[in-house]
């Protein structure tokens, strides 16, 4: 699997995931929207760690300068 995410993209995704988790643990979001946002946060963390976004692949998007 070729990496298609750059470091800035990965950092932004982790920051968004941490923000969503903070909102959840602070009690600002709850219910169905909390479950959906936490699932998205989990996907963001996973894709950040493996440096590959499956949605980028069909469109040929590469934010990683080494792979472009």
N, C-alpha and C positions, 0 to 999 in steps of 0.2 A: 504494500500500500504506500503510494507516494504521498509525502506530506504536502499539503496545499494551504496551510495556514502560517502566516507570519507571526512574529513575536508580539507585535502591537495588537493584532486580532485576538491572539490568545489571552493577553493581559486584559483586554476590554471584556472578553467573555467571562473571565474569572471574577472581575470586579462586579459585573452585572449579577452573577450568581451569588456572590457574597452579599450584595445589596438585597436581593430577593430573600435570602436566608435571614438577614437581619430584620427585614420587615415582618417575616413570619414569626420569628422568635420574640419580637417586640409586640406582637399581637395586632399589628396594623392590617394584616391580611388574614383571612380565615375562610373556611368552607371550600367550595369547589374551585374558586379562583386561586386559593392557596395551593391546592393540589396541582393544578395546571401549571402555575408558576414555579413550583418546586420541581416538577418534572422537567420543565424547560431549563431550570438552573442545573439540574443533574446532567442533562444533555450538554449544556455549555461546558461544564467541568470535564466531562468525558472527552468531548472533542478537543478541548484545550490540551489535555494531557497526551492525547495521541497525535495531535497536530494535523488532524484530517477531518474535514467537514464533508459528509456525504452529499449535502445539497450544493456544494461548490463544484463537485465533479462533473455532473451533466452539463453545466454551463461553462466549464473550462476556466473557472475563476481560480486564481492563485495569488494569495497575498504573501506567500513566501517567495522572496526574491531569488533564492537559490534554485527553486523548482521551475520558475517561469521561463 
